[in-house]
Amino acid sequence: MRKFPATIVIAIACAWSAAAGAQVYPSKPVRIVMGFPSGSNIDTLTRPVAQHMSEILGVQVVADNRPGATGMIGNELVAKSPPDGYTLLAVPSTSLTSMPHLRAKMPYDSLRDFDAVTQLAQWSSVLIANPRVPAKTVKELIALARARPGVLTFASSGVGSGFHLSGELFKLMARVDMVHVPYKGGNLALTDIMGGRVDLMFYTLSVALPHIKSGQLRLIAVSGSKRNRLFPDVPTVSESGLPGYETSGWAGVVAPAKMPTDIIDRLNAAIVKVLRTPAMTELYVGQGVEVVASTPAQFAAKIRADYEKYGRLIRQAGIKAE
C-alpha cells in the first residue's frame, strides 16, 4: 500500500474538513440582531421571518433585540461579529443611509462593514396636513409655501429621521421655505398637527390612517414612486406637482463583511422563500409595507444609492444631529 507524506495527508484532511463544514451550514442556531426594542417596526417585520426561517434551515433562528443609541449598539455588535453566517442584522434604512452623515464618529462603516443579504420590505410615507391649511394638492401647497415663505411649519419625529429628510427634500426640490419643528416621537407631532399647532408632516400611513378617515387630517400625497393600494386615487408627490420626488423607508438583512458567498446565497434563498409566501405578504400588507425580497446585489445597490442620496441632502440642507 502506497504511503503519502504527512504534509499531503494533513492537507487532504483539511480540505475534507473544510468541505464538510461548508456542507453542514447551518449547524447551530442563527440569530438576527435588531438594534431596536420589541414591538418596533423592524421587530414586527423581522420576527415572523425568523420563525419561518427555522423551518427552512433546520436550526433555530432567534430574533435578538439589542436596543440603544438609535440602533448603533446592535449594528456595532454585528459589524464586529465573525462572518460565519450565525449573526445577522435586521436594520431600517436610516441606520445605514442617513445616520452616518449626521454623526462625527460612527463605530462602523455602513458600506464597508456589512454584506447585503436581502431587502425585506419597503414603504412610503404620506404627506398629511391640518384640514385648515388652504392647500389640497402638492401644487397648491407649493404655491402657498412660496406665497408665505417661512410661515408654513412641518413636523417630524426628530432631527435626521426619515420624516424630517422627506420634508427637507420637499423644501429643496420645490424651492420653498418651511420651518422644521422636531418632536421626540411621531405621535406627539401628529397630535399637534391635528390641534393646528403645526401645519403638516410626512408620516406613516398606518398610524395616520384613523385620523385621515375621521377628517382630523388631510391626505395630500404619497411620498413613494407609486400610489398606495389603500388609496389608489391619492397621487404621489412626483406626479402631482414635484416631478422626480421620491422617499421611502425600508428594512433589510445584512451580515458582517466578507461572509462567504455560498452562505449569503443560502440565507438569501431562505428569507426570500419566506417573504414570498401568501401569509407573509398578507402580514406585511397589513402593516402598510410592500414585500421586496431582493437579491444581495440589488440590496447592496439600494444601500449605496440611498447612502449617497441622503448624504447629499443632509449636506445641502445643513442638517446637524441633536
N, C-alpha and C positions, 0 to 999 in steps of 0.2 A: 504493500500500500504506500502510495506516494505521500511524503511528508512536506508540508509547506512551511516556509519560515514563519516565525512567531509574529512578525510585523504584519504579514499578509493575513494571517488568521485573525488578528485583532482588528484589522481594517474591515474584513468581511463581516465580522461580528458587529462592529459599529454600524456598518451600512444596514445590516439586517435589523438592528435595534432601531435605527432611525426610521426605516421603512415601516416597521411595526408601530412605532409611536405615531407616525403620520396617519396610519390607517385607523387607529383606535380613537382619534379625537371625535367627540369629547369623552374623556374617561372619568371626569369628576364634575361636580356642579359648576355651572356658569352663572356669573352674577352680572346684572345690568345695573350699574350705579346711576343714580339721579341726584343732582345737586339741589333738589327742592323737596319739600315735605310731602308726606302722604296726602292725597286729595288735590294736589296741584295739577295743573293742566298736563304737564309732562308725565306725571304719575298715572293719571287716569288713561292716558293714551298708551303707556308702555306696559303697565302691569298685566293687562289681559293678553298682550302679545307674549310676554314672558311665560305665562301659564301654558299657552298652547305650544310654544317652542319646546317645552319639556317633553311633550308627546312626540315631537318630530325627532329631536336629538337623542332621546333616550336617557337623558340625565336631567336632574333638577335645574331649572333656570330661575334664579332668585332676583326679584326686584329689590334693590338695596338703596334706600333713601339716605343721602348724606347731605342734609341741608346746611346752608350757611354761606355768607359772603356772596349773595346773589348767584349761587351755583358754583362758585370758584373752588370751594372745598372738595366737592365731588369731582369736578373737572380735573383738578390737580392730581387727585388720587389716581385717576385712570391714566392720565398723561405719564405718570411715573411708574405705572404697573408694567409687568413683563408682557410683551406682545405675543402671548401664547394662546389667546382665544378664550381665556377664562374670566377676564374682566373687561366689560364693555361699558360704554357711556351712552345713556339716552339724554339728549340735550335739545333745548329750544334754540331757535335761530339766533336770538340776541346774545347768547353766551359766547358764540363763536364769531359773530359777524360785526356787532356794534360795540360790545363791551371792551374789546381790546383797544379800541380807538378812544375810549373815554378815560382810561386809567394809565397813569405814567408807567407803572410797573405791573406786569402780569406774571403769575407763576408758571405759565405755559404759553406756547405759541400755537394759535388756532390752526395755522396752516401746516406747521412742521411736526407738531407733536401728536397728531391724530391721523388715522387712516379712516376714510369713509367706508361704511358698511351699507347702509341704505337710508333714504329719506322715508320716514313713516307716513307723514301727513303734511298737509298744507291748508291754510285757512286765510281768509280775507277778513279785515275789519270793516266796519261800516262807518260812514260819516253821518253823524246824528247832530241835531240841534234842538234847542228850545223852540217850541212852536211859535213863540213871539218874534223870533228872528225873521225879518221880512225877506227870506230867500228860500225858495223851494227846490231849486236846481243848482248844479255846480256853476253854471254860467251866471245865474243871479247872485250866488254867493261871492263869486269873484268880483262882479260889478259892485256889490255892496262893500266889499273889503277895500276896493280901490277908491270908492267914494268916501270911505271913512277910515283912512289909514291910522293904525294904532288904536282903534276903538274896539273892534271885534276881539273876543278872547277865545282861546281854545285850551281845553284842559287835557291832562294826561295823567297816567298813574305814576309818573315820576320822570325826572330828567334822564334821558337816554333810553327810556322804554320804547318799545316798538310803536306805541301810540303817539309818543312825542315825536319820533322820527317821521311818522306818517304826516303829522301836521307841519313839520319843518320842510319836508319835501314839497308839500302842497304850497307853502308860502314861497319857496324858491321858484318852483315851476310856474306858478300863477303870478309871480312878481307882486305880491301883496304883503302888507304889514299887519300882522295879527299878534296879539300878546299871548305868550305861553303862560299857563297857570298850572304848575305841577302840584300833584297831590301825593300823599303817601297811600296809594291804593286807588284802583279804578272806581270802586263803588262809592267812595267819598266824592269823587269828581262827578259821577253820574247823578248823585243826589243834588249837587249844586247846579248842574245843568237843568234838571227838572225844576229846581227852585228859582231859576232865572238869574243866578249869581254869575254863571259863566255861559257863554253863548253856544259853544259846540265842541265836539271832540271826535276822534276816531276811537272806536271801541269794539269789543267782542259782540257779535250779533246775538249769540245765545243768552248773554246776560242782559243786553238791551231790549231784546225782543218783547218781553211782557210790557215794558213801558212804551214801546212803539205801538203795540196793539191797543193800549189804553189811551193813547193820544197824548201822553206826557212828553214824548219825544217825537221829533220828525226825522224820518229816514230819508236822507238826501241821495246817497250813492254808496256803492261798494268799492272798496279800495283795490281789489284784485284785478286780474286780467280778464275775468269773465263774471257774469252775473251769478248771484246766489240762487240755488234751486228753490229756496223757500220764498224768495221774492223775485220771480223772473221778470217782472215789469220794472224793477228798480235798476237803473243803468249803472255801469261802472263810472268812476270818476273820469277815466280816459275818454269814454265815448260820450260823456255828457258835458264836456267843456274844457277838459285839460288833457289833450292827446298825449299819450306816452306815459301818463302817470300810472304807477303800479307799486303797491306794497303788499306784502303778505308775510304771515308768520309761518313757521314750520317746525316740525320736530323730526329728529333723526337719530340714528345709532352710529356711533363711531367707536374706534378701537385705538389702543396705543399704537404709535407709529412703528413701521417696519414689521407688521404682522405678516406671516406667510400668506401668499395669495390664495392657496387652497383652503385655508381656514376662513379667510374673508368670504370666499365664494360659498363655502358651506353654510356660514352664518347668514349670508345674504339670501340664499335659497330657502332656508328655514323661515326667516322672517317674512319674506315675500309670499311664501305659501300661506302663512297665517293671515297676512293682510288681505289676500285675495279671496278669502272665504266669505260667503254672504253674511255670516254672523258678525264678522269683524267690520265689514263695510257698513252694515246697519248700525253697529255700535258707534262708529266714527261719525257717520252722518247725523246721528242723534246728538252728537256733541258739537255739531256745526263745522266739522272738518272733512276734508277730502282725502281719501287714501291715495298715496303716491306710489310706494313700492318700487323705488328706482334701483338701478344698478349702482355698484360702487363708483364707477367713473362718472355717471350722471350726478350723483350726490356730491362728489368731490368738486365738480364744476360749479354746482349750485352754491356750495360753501364759499368758494373763491370769488364768484361773481358778486354775491351779496356782501362779502367782506370788503371788496373794493368799492361797491356802490355806497354802502353806508359809511365807509371811511371818508369818501369824498364829501358826502352830505354833512357829516359831523364837522369836517374842517371848514366847509363853506359857511355853515350856519354858526360856527364858533361855539359849539356846544361843549360845555365842561361838566365833568361829573360833580355831583353834590358833595 
